[in-house]
Amino acid sequence: NIAGDLPNGLGWITLDGYVAVDFISLGGGKWAMIDAGNDASGTAILDALRDHNAKPDDIVAIFVTHGHPDHIAAGPHFPRAAVYGGAPEVPYAAGEIAFDGPLPHAMGPISPGIRIDHPVSDGDQIVLGDRMFTGYLIPGHTHGSVAWLVDGVLFVGDSASATSDGKLVGPPWIFSDSLEENRQSMAKLADRLRNVPVSTVVTSHSGIVSGEALAGLLR
C-alpha cells in the first residue's frame, strides 16, 4: 500500500492517482512536500491537507525528485512554496526542453506545472524548521533527478521501483533518459550511503521498502 504514514514520524503519504505525494512536518504547523502530484486540480492533495488540518499556505517548500508532469502538476496551488530541484532539471521542468526518455521525448516539452526556483547541486543540504534535506543528484531517469534524504528516509522518485518481495529495481525504460546512467547513479548512491543510517526507501509508484534494499543495488 503506497498511502499512509511515513516512518520516523515524518508525516504521511497521499496517493494522487498513480503517484505518491509525501508530506513532511517541519514543525510549527508548516509542511514540505516531496513532489506535487499528477492532477493539476490538486484535488487529492488539497483534500489530504484538509484532513490533516492544514492549508495550502502551510506548504512552505516542495522538493522535486524530477520534472515529469505526473510529479509537478499541482505546483501552482502552492505559490508561496520554495521549489527545490536538481539544477540540471530546471529547463526540462520549465518546459524549455523535451526529456530524452522515449515516451516523454515523443510528447515534446511539457506544460510546466512548477518552476524550480532553488536549483540544488549534488550533496546540498537545506534546513527547514526541524528537518534537514540532503539532495543527491542521480541522473538517469531524467538528467536532473534527485534523491532526498530526510531523517533516515530516502525519497527516490522514479529512479527505483519497489518489488513485492522488498527489493529495488530500476525504472521503466520507456520513461527514462538512460537506464544505464540510472543504474550507475543508484549504485553510486548506495555506496555513498553505505555508512549513513537509511531506515526506509520511498518510491513514487510502488510503495516503500527497508533501507537495506539499497545494498542490492551494488550488485
N, CA and C atoms as a LAMMPS dump frame, in Angstrom:
ITEM: TIMESTEP
0
ITEM: NUMBER OF ATOMS
657
ITEM: BOX BOUNDS ff ff ff
-5.0000000000000000e+02 5.0000000000000000e+02
-5.0000000000000000e+02 5.0000000000000000e+02
-5.0000000000000000e+02 5.0000000000000000e+02
ITEM: ATOMS id mol type element x y z
1 1 1 N 0.851 -1.19 0
2 1 2 C 0 0 0
3 1 3 C 0.884 1.236 0
4 2 1 N 0.673 2.14 -0.939
5 2 2 C 1.519 3.322 -1.06
6 2 3 C 1.149 4.373 -0.022
7 3 1 N -0.142 4.643 0.16
8 3 2 C -0.576 5.712 1.052
9 3 3 C -0.463 5.279 2.515
10 4 1 N -0.346 6.28 3.406
11 4 2 C -0.281 6.005 4.841
12 4 3 C 0.758 6.871 5.512
13 5 1 N 1.087 6.542 6.742
14 5 2 C 2.05 7.335 7.498
15 5 3 C 3.471 7.07 7.009
16 6 1 N 4.275 8.121 6.997
17 6 2 C 5.701 7.966 6.75
18 6 3 C 6.385 7.461 8.016
19 7 1 N 7.485 6.732 7.876
20 7 2 C 8.21 6.262 9.063
21 7 3 C 8.887 7.414 9.802
22 8 1 N 9.343 7.111 11.001
23 8 2 C 10.117 8.046 11.829
24 8 3 C 9.345 9.319 12.167
25 9 1 N 8.012 9.247 12.104
26 9 2 C 7.193 10.392 12.466
27 9 3 C 7.313 11.573 11.534
28 10 1 N 7.75 11.33 10.298
29 10 2 C 7.965 12.446 9.367
30 10 3 C 6.668 13.103 8.923
31 11 1 N 5.635 12.321 8.676
32 11 2 C 4.397 12.862 8.123
33 11 3 C 3.589 11.764 7.484
34 12 1 N 3.12 11.983 6.252
35 12 2 C 2.271 10.98 5.62
36 12 3 C 2.453 11.002 4.105
37 13 1 N 1.911 9.945 3.468
38 13 2 C 1.922 9.805 2.013
39 13 3 C 0.483 9.81 1.524
40 14 1 N 0.208 10.619 0.506
41 14 2 C -1.091 10.623 -0.164
42 14 3 C -0.904 10.125 -1.59
43 15 1 N -1.836 9.325 -2.056
44 15 2 C -1.791 8.839 -3.425
45 15 3 C -2.625 9.753 -4.303
46 16 1 N -1.991 10.352 -5.307
47 16 2 C -2.662 11.216 -6.27
48 16 3 C -2.737 10.462 -7.595
49 17 1 N -3.843 9.752 -7.795
50 17 2 C -3.935 8.894 -8.964
51 17 3 C -2.984 7.727 -8.8
52 18 1 N -1.916 7.706 -9.603
53 18 2 C -0.954 6.601 -9.544
54 18 3 C 0.41 7.045 -9.03
55 19 1 N 0.488 8.221 -8.418
56 19 2 C 1.775 8.717 -7.931
57 19 3 C 1.639 9.172 -6.478
58 20 1 N 2.674 8.919 -5.697
59 20 2 C 2.673 9.312 -4.293
60 20 3 C 3.153 10.752 -4.134
61 21 1 N 2.532 11.459 -3.202
62 21 2 C 2.991 12.772 -2.75
63 21 3 C 3.264 12.642 -1.261
64 22 1 N 4.453 13.045 -0.845
65 22 2 C 4.887 12.869 0.543
66 22 3 C 4.847 14.2 1.275
67 23 1 N 4.273 14.208 2.46
68 23 2 C 4.149 15.409 3.286
69 23 3 C 5.027 15.253 4.522
70 24 1 N 5.918 16.213 4.739
71 24 2 C 6.884 16.136 5.829
72 24 3 C 6.689 17.32 6.766
73 25 1 N 6.468 17.011 8.026
74 25 2 C 6.266 18.059 9.017
75 25 3 C 7.583 18.785 9.311
76 26 1 N 7.507 20.114 9.302
77 26 2 C 8.674 20.943 9.616
78 26 3 C 8.571 21.547 11.006
79 27 1 N 7.474 21.264 11.701
80 27 2 C 7.229 21.893 12.992
81 27 3 C 6.503 23.212 12.809
82 28 1 N 5.853 23.662 13.86
83 28 2 C 5.168 24.955 13.823
84 28 3 C 4.027 25.023 12.834
85 29 1 N 3.45 23.88 12.485
86 29 2 C 2.33 23.862 11.556
87 29 3 C 2.719 24.027 10.094
88 30 1 N 3.997 23.962 9.797
89 30 2 C 4.467 24.105 8.42
90 30 3 C 4.875 22.751 7.861
91 31 1 N 4.757 22.619 6.537
92 31 2 C 4.984 21.347 5.882
93 31 3 C 5.806 21.522 4.611
94 32 1 N 6.502 20.455 4.244
95 32 2 C 7.137 20.362 2.933
96 32 3 C 6.519 19.176 2.2
97 33 1 N 6.542 19.248 0.877
98 33 2 C 6.088 18.122 0.059
99 33 3 C 7.254 17.598 -0.763
100 34 1 N 7.29 16.285 -0.947
101 34 2 C 8.151 15.679 -1.951
102 34 3 C 7.287 15.489 -3.193
103 35 1 N 7.574 16.273 -4.237
104 35 2 C 6.814 16.303 -5.486
105 35 3 C 5.431 16.929 -5.286
106 36 1 N 4.746 17.161 -6.412
107 36 2 C 3.49 17.914 -6.364
108 36 3 C 2.39 17.279 -7.192
109 37 1 N 2.455 15.979 -7.385
110 37 2 C 1.298 15.267 -7.875
111 37 3 C 1.054 15.266 -9.365
112 38 1 N 0.046 14.478 -9.72
113 38 2 C -0.302 14.179 -11.1
114 38 3 C -1.489 14.996 -11.607
115 39 1 N -2.323 15.461 -10.701
116 39 2 C -3.595 16.103 -11.061
117 39 3 C -3.469 17.616 -10.922
118 40 1 N -3.627 18.331 -12.024
119 40 2 C -3.488 19.79 -11.995
120 40 3 C -4.526 20.449 -11.097
121 41 1 N -5.652 19.783 -10.871
122 41 2 C -6.662 20.363 -9.982
123 41 3 C -6.23 20.298 -8.52
124 42 1 N -5.277 19.414 -8.221
125 42 2 C -4.787 19.284 -6.858
126 42 3 C -5.768 18.673 -5.886
127 43 1 N -6.817 18.038 -6.376
128 43 2 C -7.908 17.585 -5.508
129 43 3 C -7.424 16.672 -4.385
130 44 1 N -6.68 15.632 -4.723
131 44 2 C -6.246 14.674 -3.695
132 44 3 C -5.321 15.331 -2.679
133 45 1 N -4.441 16.194 -3.146
134 45 2 C -3.501 16.865 -2.252
135 45 3 C -4.226 17.828 -1.327
136 46 1 N -5.109 18.638 -1.883
137 46 2 C -5.832 19.614 -1.067
138 46 3 C -6.752 18.919 -0.068
139 47 1 N -7.389 17.82 -0.489
140 47 2 C -8.223 17.061 0.448
141 47 3 C -7.386 16.502 1.591
142 48 1 N -6.184 15.994 1.263
143 48 2 C -5.308 15.438 2.299
144 48 3 C -4.88 16.514 3.286
145 49 1 N -4.593 17.702 2.792
146 49 2 C -4.224 18.796 3.69
147 49 3 C -5.37 19.123 4.643
148 50 1 N -6.582 19.212 4.114
149 50 2 C -7.726 19.492 4.981
150 50 3 C -7.905 18.403 6.029
151 51 1 N -7.698 17.161 5.607
152 51 2 C -7.844 16.048 6.552
153 51 3 C -6.82 16.127 7.683
154 52 1 N -5.716 16.826 7.436
155 52 2 C -4.664 16.966 8.448
156 52 3 C -4.625 18.383 9.028
157 53 1 N -5.764 19.086 8.897
158 53 2 C -5.912 20.428 9.464
159 53 3 C -4.832 21.391 8.971
160 54 1 N -4.493 21.266 7.698
161 54 2 C -3.505 22.158 7.085
162 54 3 C -4.118 22.78 5.84
163 55 1 N -3.49 23.851 5.37
164 55 2 C -3.972 24.551 4.187
165 55 3 C -2.804 24.798 3.231
166 56 1 N -3.089 25.19 1.983
167 56 2 C -2.012 25.347 1.005
168 56 3 C -0.881 26.25 1.446
169 57 1 N -1.18 27.328 2.139
170 57 2 C -0.118 28.243 2.563
171 57 3 C 0.78 27.649 3.635
172 58 1 N 0.37 26.517 4.22
173 58 2 C 1.229 25.844 5.192
174 58 3 C 2.332 25.038 4.515
175 59 1 N 2.234 24.84 3.201
176 59 2 C 3.295 24.186 2.43
177 59 3 C 4.329 25.25 2.086
178 60 1 N 5.488 25.184 2.709
179 60 2 C 6.5 26.216 2.509
180 60 3 C 7.61 25.784 1.569
181 61 1 N 7.645 24.493 1.21
182 61 2 C 8.683 24.019 0.299
183 61 3 C 8.19 22.779 -0.437
184 62 1 N 8.606 22.668 -1.691
185 62 2 C 8.373 21.467 -2.492
186 62 3 C 9.73 20.969 -2.971
187 63 1 N 10.028 19.713 -2.68
188 63 2 C 11.285 19.101 -3.091
189 63 3 C 10.985 18.159 -4.264
190 64 1 N 11.44 18.535 -5.443
191 64 2 C 11.117 17.811 -6.667
192 64 3 C 12.136 16.696 -6.894
193 65 1 N 11.643 15.465 -7.071
194 65 2 C 12.558 14.384 -7.42
195 65 3 C 12.938 14.443 -8.894
196 66 1 N 11.994 14.858 -9.739
197 66 2 C 12.255 15.067 -11.16
198 66 3 C 11.041 15.768 -11.761
199 67 1 N 11.207 16.264 -12.985
200 67 2 C 10.205 17.157 -13.535
201 67 3 C 9.192 16.552 -14.47
202 68 1 N 9.023 15.235 -14.477
203 68 2 C 7.962 14.655 -15.298
204 68 3 C 6.611 15.206 -14.841
205 69 1 N 5.674 15.377 -15.767
206 69 2 C 4.433 16.086 -15.426
207 69 3 C 3.604 15.446 -14.328
208 70 1 N 3.726 14.12 -14.118
209 70 2 C 2.949 13.497 -13.051
210 70 3 C 3.537 13.76 -11.668
211 71 1 N 4.608 14.535 -11.604
212 71 2 C 5.229 14.854 -10.316
213 71 3 C 5.18 16.334 -9.973
214 72 1 N 4.655 17.159 -10.88
215 72 2 C 4.687 18.604 -10.639
216 72 3 C 3.365 19.305 -10.954
217 73 1 N 2.333 18.548 -11.303
218 73 2 C 1.134 19.146 -11.885
219 73 3 C 0.411 20.124 -10.957
220 74 1 N 0.376 19.828 -9.652
221 74 2 C -0.396 20.664 -8.722
222 74 3 C 0.431 21.797 -8.129
223 75 1 N 1.641 22.002 -8.633
224 75 2 C 2.506 23.048 -8.105
225 75 3 C 1.881 24.428 -8.01
226 76 1 N 1.085 24.88 -9.003
227 76 2 C 0.514 26.232 -8.927
228 76 3 C -0.399 26.479 -7.735
229 77 1 N -0.856 25.427 -7.056
230 77 2 C -1.705 25.617 -5.874
231 77 3 C -0.902 26.057 -4.65
232 78 1 N 0.425 26.109 -4.794
233 78 2 C 1.281 26.43 -3.647
234 78 3 C 2.26 27.548 -4.031
235 79 1 N 1.725 28.732 -4.342
236 79 2 C 2.58 29.824 -4.854
237 79 3 C 3.595 30.336 -3.84
238 80 1 N 3.386 30.085 -2.562
239 80 2 C 4.323 30.571 -1.542
240 80 3 C 5.433 29.571 -1.238
241 81 1 N 5.356 28.411 -1.827
242 81 2 C 6.342 27.37 -1.532
243 81 3 C 7.613 27.597 -2.341
244 82 1 N 8.765 27.497 -1.684
245 82 2 C 10.045 27.453 -2.388
246 82 3 C 10.159 26.079 -3.047
247 83 1 N 10.651 26.068 -4.281
248 83 2 C 10.726 24.814 -5.04
249 83 3 C 12.188 24.44 -5.25
250 84 1 N 12.581 23.29 -4.695
251 84 2 C 13.949 22.797 -4.79
252 84 3 C 13.989 21.62 -5.77
253 85 1 N 14.998 21.605 -6.606
254 85 2 C 15.168 20.509 -7.551
255 85 3 C 16.573 20.528 -8.108
256 86 1 N 16.937 19.474 -8.802
257 86 2 C 18.27 19.396 -9.373
258 86 3 C 18.513 20.483 -10.404
259 87 1 N 19.677 21.118 -10.328
260 87 2 C 19.992 22.197 -11.268
261 87 3 C 19.865 21.754 -12.721
262 88 1 N 20.305 20.529 -13.092
263 88 2 C 20.15 20.13 -14.493
264 88 3 C 18.694 19.967 -14.933
265 89 1 N 17.772 19.872 -13.979
266 89 2 C 16.365 19.635 -14.316
267 89 3 C 15.619 20.915 -14.647
268 90 1 N 16.192 22.069 -14.356
269 90 2 C 15.471 23.337 -14.461
270 90 3 C 14.852 23.553 -15.834
271 91 1 N 15.596 23.465 -16.943
272 91 2 C 14.973 23.753 -18.245
273 91 3 C 13.938 22.727 -18.665
274 92 1 N 14.079 21.482 -18.188
275 92 2 C 13.103 20.446 -18.538
276 92 3 C 11.788 20.685 -17.801
277 93 1 N 11.871 20.955 -16.492
278 93 2 C 10.669 21.208 -15.703
279 93 3 C 9.972 22.488 -16.138
280 94 1 N 10.746 23.427 -16.689
281 94 2 C 10.171 24.69 -17.164
282 94 3 C 9.546 24.568 -18.55
283 95 1 N 9.658 23.397 -19.176
284 95 2 C 9.078 23.215 -20.496
285 95 3 C 9.894 23.807 -21.616
286 96 1 N 11.179 24.052 -21.371
287 96 2 C 12.032 24.633 -22.405
288 96 3 C 12.669 23.566 -23.296
289 97 1 N 12.845 22.343 -22.762
290 97 2 C 13.476 21.24 -23.473
291 97 3 C 12.667 19.982 -23.216
292 98 1 N 12.536 19.127 -24.236
293 98 2 C 11.871 17.838 -24.045
294 98 3 C 12.805 16.862 -23.346
295 99 1 N 12.247 16.026 -22.493
296 99 2 C 13.024 14.959 -21.879
297 99 3 C 13.493 13.972 -22.953
298 100 1 N 14.529 13.199 -22.646
299 100 2 C 15.099 12.272 -23.616
300 100 3 C 14.488 10.873 -23.581
301 101 1 N 13.752 10.509 -22.542
302 101 2 C 13.108 9.21 -22.494
303 101 3 C 12.196 9.028 -23.702
304 102 1 N 12.067 7.808 -24.231
305 102 2 C 11.326 7.605 -25.479
306 102 3 C 9.924 8.208 -25.493
307 103 1 N 9.115 7.906 -24.481
308 103 2 C 7.759 8.453 -24.472
309 103 3 C 7.74 9.945 -24.155
310 104 1 N 8.433 10.416 -23.101
311 104 2 C 8.449 11.859 -22.842
312 104 3 C 8.991 12.662 -24.027
313 105 1 N 10.009 12.143 -24.712
314 105 2 C 10.568 12.872 -25.852
315 105 3 C 9.541 12.982 -26.976
316 106 1 N 8.795 11.901 -27.192
317 106 2 C 7.776 11.926 -28.242
318 106 3 C 6.676 12.937 -27.937
319 107 1 N 6.425 13.17 -26.65
320 107 2 C 5.391 14.124 -26.245
321 107 3 C 5.86 15.564 -26.347
322 108 1 N 7.173 15.789 -26.443
323 108 2 C 7.722 17.131 -26.551
324 108 3 C 7.825 17.824 -25.208
325 109 1 N 8.268 19.083 -25.206
326 109 2 C 8.379 19.826 -23.942
327 109 3 C 7.046 19.865 -23.205
328 110 1 N 7.12 19.749 -21.885
329 110 2 C 5.906 19.695 -21.083
330 110 3 C 5.341 21.093 -20.871
331 111 1 N 4.073 21.139 -20.486
332 111 2 C 3.48 22.379 -19.997
333 111 3 C 3.783 22.446 -18.51
334 112 1 N 4.648 23.354 -18.088
335 112 2 C 5.16 23.275 -16.713
336 112 3 C 4.089 23.505 -15.659
337 113 1 N 4.076 22.616 -14.656
338 113 2 C 3.199 22.819 -13.521
339 113 3 C 3.932 23.494 -12.379
340 114 1 N 5.238 23.626 -12.53
341 114 2 C 6.047 24.144 -11.434
342 114 3 C 7.362 24.643 -12.001
343 115 1 N 7.973 25.592 -11.336
344 115 2 C 9.302 26.061 -11.735
345 115 3 C 10.249 25.899 -10.557
346 116 1 N 11.4 25.325 -10.831
347 116 2 C 12.405 25.115 -9.788
348 116 3 C 13.136 26.431 -9.563
349 117 1 N 12.814 27.108 -8.449
350 117 2 C 13.438 28.411 -8.182
351 117 3 C 14.612 28.313 -7.212
352 118 1 N 14.875 27.1 -6.713
353 118 2 C 16.04 26.854 -5.867
354 118 3 C 16.794 25.637 -6.409
355 119 1 N 17.604 25.817 -7.465
356 119 2 C 18.346 24.682 -8.022
357 119 3 C 19.394 24.184 -7.023
358 120 1 N 19.529 22.872 -6.928
359 120 2 C 20.489 22.299 -5.992
360 120 3 C 21.552 21.511 -6.745
361 121 1 N 22.739 21.481 -6.142
362 121 2 C 23.841 20.666 -6.629
363 121 3 C 23.956 19.416 -5.773
364 122 1 N 24.751 18.466 -6.211
365 122 2 C 24.894 17.212 -5.503
366 122 3 C 25.409 17.432 -4.087
367 123 1 N 24.707 16.866 -3.11
368 123 2 C 25.113 16.957 -1.709
369 123 3 C 24.639 18.186 -0.978
370 124 1 N 23.903 19.065 -1.642
371 124 2 C 23.397 20.268 -0.969
372 124 3 C 22.483 19.882 0.191
373 125 1 N 22.556 20.669 1.258
374 125 2 C 21.725 20.444 2.431
375 125 3 C 20.876 21.675 2.691
376 126 1 N 19.592 21.452 2.906
377 126 2 C 18.641 22.534 3.16
378 126 3 C 17.991 22.275 4.499
379 127 1 N 18.099 23.22 5.408
380 127 2 C 17.485 23.096 6.727
381 127 3 C 16.224 23.948 6.76
382 128 1 N 15.114 23.3 7.067
383 128 2 C 13.822 23.984 7.19
384 128 3 C 13.165 23.513 8.48
385 129 1 N 12.919 24.436 9.386
386 129 2 C 12.289 24.057 10.643
387 129 3 C 13.076 22.978 11.344
388 130 1 N 12.406 21.858 11.644
389 130 2 C 13.02 20.765 12.386
390 130 3 C 13.766 19.761 11.511
391 131 1 N 13.826 19.992 10.195
392 131 2 C 14.351 18.97 9.291
393 131 3 C 15.527 19.478 8.464
394 132 1 N 16.395 18.514 8.095
395 132 2 C 17.437 18.785 7.115
396 132 3 C 17.231 17.857 5.922
397 133 1 N 17.179 18.433 4.743
398 133 2 C 17.005 17.705 3.495
399 133 3 C 18.348 17.701 2.765
400 134 1 N 18.853 16.51 2.45
401 134 2 C 20.073 16.392 1.67
402 134 3 C 19.718 15.871 0.294
403 135 1 N 20.157 16.598 -0.74
404 135 2 C 19.842 16.219 -2.101
405 135 3 C 21.023 15.532 -2.78
406 136 1 N 20.761 14.376 -3.381
407 136 2 C 21.789 13.639 -4.122
408 136 3 C 21.367 13.57 -5.587
409 137 1 N 22.181 14.132 -6.464
410 137 2 C 21.872 14.051 -7.884
411 137 3 C 22.06 12.615 -8.359
412 138 1 N 21.035 12.089 -9.019
413 138 2 C 21.069 10.708 -9.518
414 138 3 C 20.579 10.697 -10.969
415 139 1 N 21.34 11.274 -11.883
416 139 2 C 20.894 11.339 -13.279
417 139 3 C 20.682 9.95 -13.869
418 140 1 N 19.716 9.864 -14.755
419 140 2 C 19.426 8.601 -15.413
420 140 3 C 17.967 8.523 -15.802
421 141 1 N 17.081 8.469 -14.809
422 141 2 C 15.653 8.501 -15.142
423 141 3 C 15.355 9.81 -15.864
424 142 1 N 15.819 10.913 -15.294
425 142 2 C 15.947 12.18 -16.014
426 142 3 C 17.325 12.74 -15.695
427 143 1 N 17.74 13.73 -16.479
428 143 2 C 19.093 14.26 -16.306
429 143 3 C 19.281 14.948 -14.956
430 144 1 N 18.198 15.451 -14.381
431 144 2 C 18.315 16.179 -13.123
432 144 3 C 17.604 15.529 -11.961
433 145 1 N 17.413 14.212 -12.016
434 145 2 C 16.74 13.518 -10.91
435 145 3 C 17.521 13.677 -9.607
436 146 1 N 16.775 13.754 -8.509
437 146 2 C 17.362 13.928 -7.179
438 146 3 C 16.724 12.932 -6.218
439 147 1 N 17.54 12.349 -5.357
440 147 2 C 17.05 11.604 -4.192
441 147 3 C 17.189 12.515 -2.985
442 148 1 N 16.152 12.574 -2.173
443 148 2 C 16.16 13.431 -0.981
444 148 3 C 16.201 12.559 0.265
445 149 1 N 17.169 12.816 1.129
446 149 2 C 17.303 12.092 2.395
447 149 3 C 16.883 12.997 3.539
448 150 1 N 15.917 12.519 4.335
449 150 2 C 15.396 13.29 5.463
450 150 3 C 15.248 12.352 6.659
451 151 1 N 16.018 12.595 7.705
452 151 2 C 15.891 11.82 8.948
453 151 3 C 15.851 10.312 8.696
454 152 1 N 16.754 9.842 7.872
455 152 2 C 16.866 8.41 7.626
456 152 3 C 15.901 7.851 6.608
457 153 1 N 15.079 8.678 6.003
458 153 2 C 14.132 8.242 4.968
459 153 3 C 14.593 8.815 3.63
460 154 1 N 14.757 7.931 2.644
461 154 2 C 15.285 8.31 1.34
462 154 3 C 14.166 8.266 0.308
463 155 1 N 13.903 9.417 -0.314
464 155 2 C 12.863 9.547 -1.328
465 155 3 C 13.542 9.535 -2.698
466 156 1 N 13.246 8.515 -3.506
467 156 2 C 13.976 8.335 -4.766
468 156 3 C 13.142 8.629 -5.998
469 157 1 N 11.901 9.073 -5.837
470 157 2 C 11.087 9.359 -7.004
471 157 3 C 10.879 8.129 -7.857
472 158 1 N 11.158 8.262 -9.161
473 158 2 C 11.006 7.146 -10.092
474 158 3 C 12.331 6.47 -10.418
475 159 1 N 13.408 6.843 -9.743
476 159 2 C 14.72 6.29 -10.08
477 159 3 C 14.893 4.857 -9.616
478 160 1 N 13.962 4.382 -8.796
479 160 2 C 13.919 2.971 -8.413
480 160 3 C 12.467 2.608 -8.141
481 161 1 N 12.168 1.33 -8.312
482 161 2 C 10.84 0.803 -8.021
483 161 3 C 10.965 -0.315 -6.995
484 162 1 N 9.958 -0.41 -6.123
485 162 2 C 9.942 -1.448 -5.099
486 162 3 C 9.218 -2.677 -5.621
487 163 1 N 9.804 -3.856 -5.366
488 163 2 C 9.148 -5.101 -5.75
489 163 3 C 8.346 -5.64 -4.574
490 164 1 N 7.493 -6.619 -4.856
491 164 2 C 6.631 -7.165 -3.81
492 164 3 C 7.414 -7.902 -2.732
493 165 1 N 8.642 -8.318 -3.055
494 165 2 C 9.46 -9.01 -2.053
495 165 3 C 10.495 -8.092 -1.411
496 166 1 N 10.269 -6.772 -1.488
497 166 2 C 11.082 -5.824 -0.737
498 166 3 C 12.403 -5.462 -1.357
499 167 1 N 12.558 -5.653 -2.657
500 167 2 C 13.791 -5.282 -3.335
501 167 3 C 13.576 -4.007 -4.152
502 168 1 N 14.675 -3.443 -4.636
503 168 2 C 14.621 -2.278 -5.506
504 168 3 C 15.124 -2.654 -6.891
505 169 1 N 14.402 -2.192 -7.904
506 169 2 C 14.81 -2.378 -9.293
507 169 3 C 14.742 -1.03 -9.994
508 170 1 N 15.209 -0.983 -11.217
509 170 2 C 15.243 0.264 -11.954
510 170 3 C 13.878 0.683 -12.472
511 171 1 N 13.814 1.869 -13.078
512 171 2 C 12.555 2.401 -13.594
513 171 3 C 12.216 1.827 -14.967
514 172 1 N 10.99 2.028 -15.441
515 172 2 C 10.627 1.589 -16.793
516 172 3 C 11.451 2.329 -17.852
517 173 1 N 11.939 1.588 -18.828
518 173 2 C 12.816 2.176 -19.845
519 173 3 C 12.106 3.235 -20.67
520 174 1 N 10.812 3.044 -20.908
521 174 2 C 10.136 3.926 -21.851
522 174 3 C 10.01 5.358 -21.343
523 175 1 N 10.12 5.545 -20.025
524 175 2 C 10.038 6.885 -19.445
525 175 3 C 11.409 7.464 -19.097
526 176 1 N 12.464 6.695 -19.262
527 176 2 C 13.769 7.065 -18.704
528 176 3 C 14.731 7.572 -19.765
529 177 1 N 15.504 8.592 -19.399
530 177 2 C 16.506 9.137 -20.314
531 177 3 C 17.595 8.113 -20.6
532 178 1 N 18.097 7.438 -19.559
533 178 2 C 19.159 6.444 -19.736
534 178 3 C 19.112 5.438 -18.602
535 179 1 N 18.741 4.201 -18.911
536 179 2 C 18.719 3.173 -17.874
537 179 3 C 20.113 2.878 -17.342
538 180 1 N 21.113 2.903 -18.207
539 180 2 C 22.469 2.618 -17.757
540 180 3 C 22.973 3.714 -16.823
541 181 1 N 22.718 4.962 -17.16
542 181 2 C 23.122 6.056 -16.275
543 181 3 C 22.368 5.971 -14.951
544 182 1 N 21.095 5.602 -15.015
545 182 2 C 20.318 5.442 -13.792
546 182 3 C 20.914 4.343 -12.921
547 183 1 N 21.279 3.208 -13.538
548 183 2 C 21.864 2.106 -12.782
549 183 3 C 23.15 2.55 -12.094
550 184 1 N 23.998 3.264 -12.816
551 184 2 C 25.255 3.734 -12.243
552 184 3 C 25.009 4.73 -11.114
553 185 1 N 24.058 5.631 -11.318
554 185 2 C 23.764 6.639 -10.295
555 185 3 C 23.247 5.999 -9.012
556 186 1 N 22.353 5.025 -9.138
557 186 2 C 21.785 4.404 -7.949
558 186 3 C 22.815 3.535 -7.233
559 187 1 N 23.674 2.855 -7.983
560 187 2 C 24.732 2.081 -7.346
561 187 3 C 25.7 2.999 -6.603
562 188 1 N 26.023 4.133 -7.223
563 188 2 C 26.9 5.105 -6.568
564 188 3 C 26.248 5.653 -5.303
565 189 1 N 24.938 5.931 -5.384
566 189 2 C 24.228 6.438 -4.211
567 189 3 C 24.24 5.4 -3.095
568 190 1 N 23.975 4.148 -3.433
569 190 2 C 24.001 3.095 -2.414
570 190 3 C 25.361 3.02 -1.747
571 191 1 N 26.414 3.176 -2.526
572 191 2 C 27.762 3.134 -1.971
573 191 3 C 28.012 4.331 -1.06
574 192 1 N 27.572 5.502 -1.484
575 192 2 C 27.76 6.713 -0.681
576 192 3 C 27.034 6.621 0.655
577 193 1 N 25.893 5.936 0.646
578 193 2 C 25.07 5.865 1.858
579 193 3 C 25.323 4.594 2.657
580 194 1 N 26.373 3.869 2.296
581 194 2 C 26.661 2.601 2.958
582 194 3 C 26.763 2.764 4.473
583 195 1 N 27.352 3.871 4.936
584 195 2 C 27.545 4.102 6.372
585 195 3 C 26.637 5.2 6.92
586 196 1 N 25.595 5.523 6.169
587 196 2 C 24.612 6.513 6.603
588 196 3 C 23.336 5.777 6.999
589 197 1 N 22.777 6.073 8.162
590 197 2 C 21.55 5.379 8.566
591 197 3 C 20.382 5.709 7.629
592 198 1 N 19.959 4.731 6.862
593 198 2 C 18.786 4.861 5.998
594 198 3 C 17.819 3.755 6.397
595 199 1 N 16.734 4.125 7.046
596 199 2 C 15.788 3.12 7.542
597 199 3 C 14.821 2.675 6.457
598 200 1 N 14.502 3.59 5.541
599 200 2 C 13.417 3.337 4.593
600 200 3 C 13.705 4.02 3.273
601 201 1 N 13.333 3.354 2.181
602 201 2 C 13.377 3.966 0.85
603 201 3 C 11.939 4.109 0.356
604 202 1 N 11.586 5.319 -0.055
605 202 2 C 10.232 5.615 -0.524
606 202 3 C 10.278 5.86 -2.027
607 203 1 N 9.51 5.079 -2.778
608 203 2 C 9.395 5.276 -4.218
609 203 3 C 8.095 6.017 -4.521
610 204 1 N 7.955 6.451 -5.744
611 204 2 C 6.78 7.258 -6.091
612 204 3 C 5.599 6.454 -6.609
613 205 1 N 5.832 5.231 -7.069
614 205 2 C 4.736 4.479 -7.677
615 205 3 C 4.538 3.089 -7.093
616 206 1 N 5.453 2.644 -6.245
617 206 2 C 5.391 1.24 -5.83
618 206 3 C 5.615 1.033 -4.341
619 207 1 N 5.432 2.078 -3.537
620 207 2 C 5.484 1.916 -2.096
621 207 3 C 6.878 2.068 -1.507
622 208 1 N 7.058 1.512 -0.315
623 208 2 C 8.285 1.708 0.444
624 208 3 C 8.928 0.358 0.757
625 209 1 N 10.247 0.39 0.942
626 209 2 C 10.99 -0.81 1.32
627 209 3 C 11.997 -0.419 2.396
628 210 1 N 12.59 -1.408 3.012
629 210 2 C 13.624 -1.178 4.005
630 210 3 C 14.853 -0.572 3.364
631 211 1 N 15.556 0.246 4.127
632 211 2 C 16.793 0.828 3.642
633 211 3 C 17.828 -0.221 3.267
634 212 1 N 17.688 -1.423 3.83
635 212 2 C 18.607 -2.496 3.487
636 212 3 C 18.542 -2.862 2.004
637 213 1 N 17.456 -2.538 1.34
638 213 2 C 17.315 -2.859 -0.081
639 213 3 C 18.309 -2.091 -0.936
640 214 1 N 18.846 -0.976 -0.397
641 214 2 C 19.846 -0.228 -1.157
642 214 3 C 21.07 -1.068 -1.461
643 215 1 N 21.433 -1.948 -0.536
644 215 2 C 22.632 -2.765 -0.729
645 215 3 C 22.529 -3.623 -1.985
646 216 1 N 21.307 -4.033 -2.328
647 216 2 C 21.122 -4.856 -3.511
648 216 3 C 21.447 -4.145 -4.791
649 217 1 N 21.452 -2.809 -4.759
650 217 2 C 21.77 -2.029 -5.953
651 217 3 C 23.247 -2.043 -6.261
652 218 1 N 24.071 -2.519 -5.335
653 218 2 C 25.51 -2.579 -5.576
654 218 3 C 25.9 -3.793 -6.404
655 219 1 N 24.989 -4.751 -6.51
656 219 2 C 25.317 -5.966 -7.264
657 219 3 C 25.143 -5.754 -8.751
